[in-house]
Amino acid sequence: MRIRWLLNLGLVVLVALLAVFALSKRNADGDRVLFTAIDPVNIKTVRLQYGDNEPIVIGQQLDKWVLLAPEPARANQFKIRNLLRLAAAASERQFAVNTDSLDKYGLDKPVARLWLDDQVIHIGGRHPFKNSQYVLYKDAVHLISAHYFDSSAYSYVDLISPRLFADHRRPVMLELPQLRLQRNDGVWTIEPEDESLAADRINDFVEQWRNARALAVARYTGRPVVDRVRVSFAADEGVTIQARDQLALGILSYKPDFVLYREDENLEYRFTEDTGKRLLDINAE
């Protein structure tokens, strides 16, 4: 009888613990407060400004994010989407704004201001004891996880796509300092001729160019061009190679880094020295 009583008691305790757990989980989910009601999917224009610096303006073109200011550039889609996650951040704590105490939260002189369409978020200081950040939205101060906004990851150049070419552009001609490749009727020709090169090796070499991603992107520093690369991209059928989309690249250095200059974007793309060798020498391992 005693054993049965203890078993029943244990079952009652277990059921009670499960009920408490389920209730606490439901409360935790139910009490989750988003500090804005903005749906990131519906955002069309983004403006980010650090202090009194010129703002970074981001917009959409053909369902892709692009940088519009301070200079037009292709945008890093992943970083833009990550930045927009800030709109859906959970508020760990919130309280009514008091203009006399904004300095306590770094909101008298915000680190940055972020406009999502016509809604503005003021980014303040970090919490002194936890990895959280104060933000001001409308008439309330919120505390959110600091990982939603890392100012070092959202400078103008850090928001630029590291890809040398837009992902839809397909090279059909590469003119390198020591090599020229051209695709006609689906077949690549190479100058100077090299019969030892298989078609797969040539295709792989061109794909390296097509998918080249820089380690870093920076505004052009004014260094002189030491050599040049010319690229033509596929266009509509029947368009001559001379009339196709063409791009000239300047080589600024071969080592210790391989640096390419896109004059049309006024940007430098920095690669490792080894990457430079693989992009210039079709026989490089």
C-alpha positions as CSV (number, residue, x, y, z in Angstrom):
1,M,0.0,0.0,0.0
2,R,2.8,2.4,0.9
3,I,4.6,1.7,-2.4
4,R,1.4,2.4,-4.4
5,W,1.0,5.6,-2.4
6,L,4.5,6.8,-3.2
7,L,4.1,6.0,-6.9
8,N,0.9,8.0,-7.0
9,L,2.5,10.9,-5.3
10,G,5.4,10.7,-7.7
11,L,3.0,10.8,-10.7
12,V,1.2,13.8,-9.2
13,V,4.5,15.7,-8.7
14,L,5.6,14.8,-12.3
15,V,2.4,16.0,-13.7
16,A,2.7,19.2,-11.7
17,L,6.2,19.9,-12.9
18,L,5.2,19.3,-16.5
19,A,2.3,21.7,-16.1
20,V,4.6,24.4,-14.6
21,F,7.1,23.9,-17.4
22,A,4.4,24.2,-20.1
23,L,2.9,27.2,-18.5
24,S,6.2,28.9,-18.1
25,K,7.1,28.2,-21.7
26,R,3.7,29.5,-22.9
27,N,4.1,32.6,-20.8
28,A,7.7,33.2,-22.1
29,D,6.4,32.9,-25.7
30,G,3.3,35.0,-25.0
31,D,5.2,37.7,-23.2
32,R,7.7,38.1,-26.1
33,V,7.5,41.8,-27.1
34,L,8.8,42.9,-30.5
35,F,10.1,46.5,-30.2
36,T,8.7,47.4,-33.6
37,A,5.7,46.2,-35.5
38,I,7.6,46.6,-38.8
39,D,7.7,43.5,-41.1
40,P,11.2,43.3,-42.6
41,V,9.7,41.7,-45.8
42,N,7.8,44.9,-46.5
43,I,10.8,47.3,-46.2
44,K,11.7,49.0,-49.4
45,T,14.2,51.7,-48.4
46,V,16.9,51.8,-45.7
47,R,18.9,54.7,-44.5
48,L,21.7,54.3,-41.9
49,Q,23.6,57.2,-40.5
50,Y,26.5,57.2,-38.0
51,G,26.5,60.5,-36.0
52,D,26.8,63.4,-38.4
53,N,28.4,61.4,-41.2
54,E,26.8,61.2,-44.6
55,P,24.0,58.6,-44.6
56,I,24.2,55.2,-46.3
57,V,21.1,54.7,-48.4
58,I,19.9,51.3,-49.6
59,G,17.1,50.5,-51.9
60,Q,15.7,47.7,-54.1
61,Q,16.2,47.2,-57.8
62,L,14.7,44.1,-59.5
63,D,14.2,42.4,-56.0
64,K,17.9,43.0,-55.1
65,W,19.2,45.4,-52.5
66,V,21.6,48.0,-53.9
67,L,23.6,50.8,-52.3
68,L,22.5,54.2,-53.6
69,A,24.6,56.5,-51.4
70,P,27.2,57.8,-50.6
71,E,28.1,56.1,-53.9
72,P,26.1,53.5,-56.0
73,A,27.3,50.0,-55.5
74,R,26.2,46.4,-55.5
75,A,25.1,45.4,-52.0
76,N,26.0,42.4,-49.8
77,Q,22.5,40.8,-49.8
78,F,23.2,38.7,-46.6
79,K,24.4,41.7,-44.6
80,I,21.4,43.8,-45.7
81,R,19.0,41.1,-44.7
82,N,20.8,40.7,-41.4
83,L,20.5,44.4,-40.7
84,L,16.8,44.3,-41.4
85,R,16.4,41.6,-38.7
86,L,16.7,44.5,-36.2
87,A,13.1,45.4,-36.9
88,A,11.9,42.0,-35.6
89,A,14.2,42.0,-32.5
90,A,12.6,41.0,-29.2
91,S,12.5,43.7,-26.5
92,E,14.1,42.4,-23.3
93,R,12.9,45.4,-21.4
94,Q,11.1,48.6,-22.3
95,F,10.1,51.8,-20.6
96,A,8.7,55.2,-21.5
97,V,11.3,57.7,-22.9
98,N,12.5,60.4,-20.5
99,T,14.4,63.1,-22.4
100,D,16.3,64.0,-19.2
101,S,17.9,60.6,-18.9
102,L,18.7,59.7,-22.5
103,D,22.4,60.2,-21.8
104,K,22.3,57.2,-19.4
105,Y,21.5,55.0,-22.3
106,G,23.8,56.6,-24.9
107,L,20.7,57.9,-26.7
108,D,21.4,61.6,-26.3
109,K,24.1,61.1,-29.0
110,P,23.1,57.8,-30.6
111,V,25.8,55.6,-32.2
112,A,23.6,55.5,-35.3
113,R,20.1,56.1,-36.6
114,L,18.4,53.6,-38.8
115,W,15.4,54.6,-41.0
116,L,13.3,51.7,-42.2
117,D,11.1,53.4,-44.8
118,D,9.7,56.3,-42.7
119,Q,10.3,54.7,-39.3
120,V,13.5,55.7,-37.4
121,I,15.3,53.7,-34.8
122,H,18.0,55.4,-32.6
123,I,20.8,53.0,-31.7
124,G,22.3,53.8,-28.2
125,G,24.9,52.4,-25.9
126,R,25.6,48.9,-24.6
127,H,24.3,47.7,-21.3
128,P,27.2,47.7,-18.8
129,F,26.7,44.1,-17.6
130,K,25.1,42.2,-20.5
131,N,25.4,41.8,-24.2
132,S,22.4,44.1,-24.9
133,Q,21.9,47.5,-26.5
134,Y,19.6,50.4,-25.8
135,V,17.5,51.6,-28.7
136,L,14.8,54.3,-28.9
137,Y,11.8,53.7,-31.1
138,K,8.9,56.1,-31.1
139,D,8.2,57.0,-27.4
140,A,9.9,54.1,-25.7
141,V,13.4,52.9,-24.9
142,H,14.1,49.2,-25.4
143,L,16.8,46.8,-24.5
144,I,17.6,44.3,-27.2
145,S,20.3,41.7,-27.8
146,A,23.4,43.5,-29.1
147,H,24.0,40.9,-31.8
148,Y,21.3,42.6,-33.9
149,F,23.4,45.6,-34.5
150,D,27.2,45.6,-34.7
151,S,28.3,48.9,-36.1
152,S,31.7,47.5,-37.2
153,A,29.8,45.2,-39.7
154,Y,27.7,47.9,-41.3
155,S,30.0,50.6,-42.7
156,Y,29.5,51.6,-46.3
157,V,32.3,49.4,-47.7
158,D,31.3,46.4,-45.5
159,L,27.8,46.5,-47.1
160,I,29.2,46.2,-50.6
161,S,29.1,42.9,-52.3
162,P,32.5,41.1,-52.3
163,R,31.7,39.5,-55.6
164,L,33.8,41.0,-58.4
165,F,30.9,40.6,-60.9
166,A,27.2,40.5,-60.4
167,D,26.0,36.9,-60.1
168,H,24.0,37.0,-63.4
169,R,27.0,38.1,-65.5
170,R,28.6,35.4,-67.6
171,P,32.1,36.1,-69.1
172,V,32.5,35.2,-72.8
173,M,35.9,36.9,-73.2
174,L,38.8,37.4,-70.9
175,E,41.8,39.4,-72.0
176,L,44.6,39.0,-69.4
177,P,48.2,40.3,-69.4
178,Q,49.5,37.0,-70.8
179,L,46.4,35.2,-72.0
180,R,43.3,35.8,-74.1
181,L,40.2,33.6,-74.0
182,Q,37.1,34.0,-76.1
183,R,33.9,31.9,-76.4
184,N,32.3,31.6,-79.8
185,D,29.4,29.2,-80.6
186,G,29.9,27.5,-77.2
187,V,33.6,26.8,-77.8
188,W,36.5,28.5,-76.1
189,T,39.6,29.6,-78.0
190,I,42.8,30.5,-76.3
191,E,45.7,32.7,-77.3
192,P,48.5,31.7,-77.2
193,E,47.3,28.2,-78.2
194,D,47.8,25.4,-75.7
195,E,46.7,22.0,-76.9
196,S,47.4,20.4,-73.5
197,L,44.5,22.3,-72.0
198,A,41.3,20.3,-71.7
199,A,37.9,22.1,-72.2
200,D,37.0,21.4,-68.5
201,R,40.1,23.2,-67.3
202,I,39.3,26.2,-69.4
203,N,35.7,26.2,-68.1
204,D,36.9,25.9,-64.5
205,F,39.3,28.8,-65.1
206,V,36.5,31.1,-66.4
207,E,34.3,30.0,-63.5
208,Q,37.0,31.2,-61.1
209,W,36.6,34.6,-62.6
210,R,32.9,34.5,-62.7
211,N,32.6,33.6,-59.0
212,A,35.6,35.6,-57.7
213,R,34.9,37.0,-54.2
214,A,37.2,39.6,-52.6
215,L,38.5,39.4,-49.1
216,A,37.8,43.1,-48.7
217,V,36.4,45.9,-50.8
218,A,37.5,49.6,-50.4
219,R,37.1,52.9,-52.1
220,Y,39.8,53.5,-54.8
221,T,42.9,54.9,-53.1
222,G,44.4,56.5,-56.3
223,R,47.2,54.0,-56.8
224,P,48.4,53.7,-60.4
225,V,47.3,50.9,-62.6
226,V,50.2,48.5,-63.4
227,D,48.3,46.3,-65.9
228,R,44.8,45.7,-67.2
229,V,42.2,43.0,-67.6
230,R,39.3,43.2,-70.0
231,V,36.1,41.2,-69.7
232,S,33.1,40.9,-72.0
233,F,29.9,39.3,-70.8
234,A,27.2,37.4,-72.6
235,A,24.4,39.4,-74.3
236,D,21.5,38.7,-76.5
237,E,22.0,36.3,-79.4
238,G,23.1,38.0,-82.5
239,V,25.0,40.8,-80.7
240,T,28.6,41.1,-81.8
241,I,31.4,40.7,-79.2
242,Q,32.3,44.4,-79.8
243,A,28.8,45.5,-78.8
244,R,28.5,43.3,-75.8
245,D,28.7,44.3,-72.2
246,Q,32.4,45.0,-71.5
247,L,34.3,45.9,-68.4
248,A,37.9,47.0,-67.9
249,L,39.7,46.2,-64.7
250,G,43.0,47.7,-63.5
251,I,45.6,45.6,-61.7
252,L,46.9,47.7,-58.8
253,S,49.2,45.1,-57.3
254,Y,50.2,41.5,-57.5
255,K,51.6,41.1,-54.0
256,P,51.5,41.0,-51.1
257,D,47.8,41.2,-52.2
258,F,46.3,40.9,-55.6
259,V,44.2,44.1,-56.0
260,L,41.8,44.8,-58.9
261,Y,40.3,48.2,-59.5
262,R,36.8,48.6,-61.0
263,E,36.8,52.1,-62.4
264,D,33.0,52.0,-63.1
265,E,32.4,51.5,-59.3
266,N,35.5,53.4,-58.1
267,L,36.3,50.5,-55.9
268,E,39.2,48.2,-55.1
269,Y,38.8,44.4,-54.7
270,R,41.5,42.8,-52.6
271,F,42.4,39.1,-53.0
272,T,45.3,37.0,-51.7
273,E,48.4,36.7,-53.8
274,D,47.7,33.0,-54.5
275,T,44.2,33.9,-55.7
276,G,45.7,36.4,-58.1
277,K,48.0,33.7,-59.5
278,R,45.1,31.4,-60.1
279,L,43.1,34.1,-61.8
280,L,46.0,35.0,-64.2
281,D,47.6,31.7,-64.9
282,I,45.4,29.0,-66.3
283,N,48.0,26.4,-65.5
284,A,48.3,27.4,-61.8
285,E,47.4,24.7,-59.3
